[in-house]
Amino acid sequence: MYFDLTGRVAVITGASSGFGVQFARALAGQGADLVIIARRKDKLEAVAEEIRGMGRKCLPVVADVTKTEDIQNAVKATIAEYGKVDILVNNAGIGGEDPAEVMPDEQWYRAVNLNLTAMFTTSREFGKEMIKNKYGRVINVASMYGLVGSYSGAAYHASKGAAVNFTRALGAEWAKYNITVNAICPGFFPTELTEAALNTDEFQNFMKATVPMKRYGKDGELNTALLYLAANESGYTTGTAVVVDGGTTCV
């Protein structure tokens, strides 16, 4: 079976909602045991129970990925539980849509800290364990707006664009350790934060005009990209950005 992850340990940040929960289900469905990281303990516990119900192990870790000490503690908990880490999904992130001329400093710093700096520090701390084992799959969740611009949200675009190039740089740097580093660049997908906006008439018309498939993504349509990049079989793929956007960035 392609993409069999039995025996692998996968760490997912931002795993209490949205893509993080989808990714947890997808990786567990292929046999991986999980470490799920987020700030909301009650939601993490609910996800962990669901994953255990699928027959996989799941360790919930409450942590703020913008705090290096929290990440280091998460690494310690992971190694204490499993003895290794094979897959890291840097999923935690935040938006920020204010026009540049009115964007407060705090919004800029928050986007850069969570979407970029936390991706670096989480990769660094978990990557140390991958380097020891000479094996790893790092998957960074960026955005199609890491590749193109839009009409607002400069902080989000800048941080996601940096995440894409960080992926390229780290992919080149860690190839010698048998660690691949790749990015997924989603287009429009419904989450608990975006679904209401996506279903407005205004946004539906916007998608019909700008998205070749004329719709937003469905639950699960990111999972195949994730599983490919997480698998043993993708060992010769590194430093890439896999775009899943219904064709938005190809026109």
Secondary structure, DSSP 4 states (H G I P E B T S, - for coil): -TT--TT-EEEEESTTSHHHHHHHHHHHHTT-EEEEEES-HHHHHHHHHHHHHTT--EEEEE--TTSHHHHHHHHHHHHHHHS---EEEE---------GGG--HHHHHHHHIIIIIHHHHHHHHHHHHHHHHT-EEEEEE--GGGTS--SS-HHHHHHHHHHHHHHHHHHHHHGGGTEEEEEEEE-S---TTTHHHHTSHHHHHHHHHH-TT-SPPPTTTTHHHHHHHHSGGGTT--S-EEEESTTGGG-
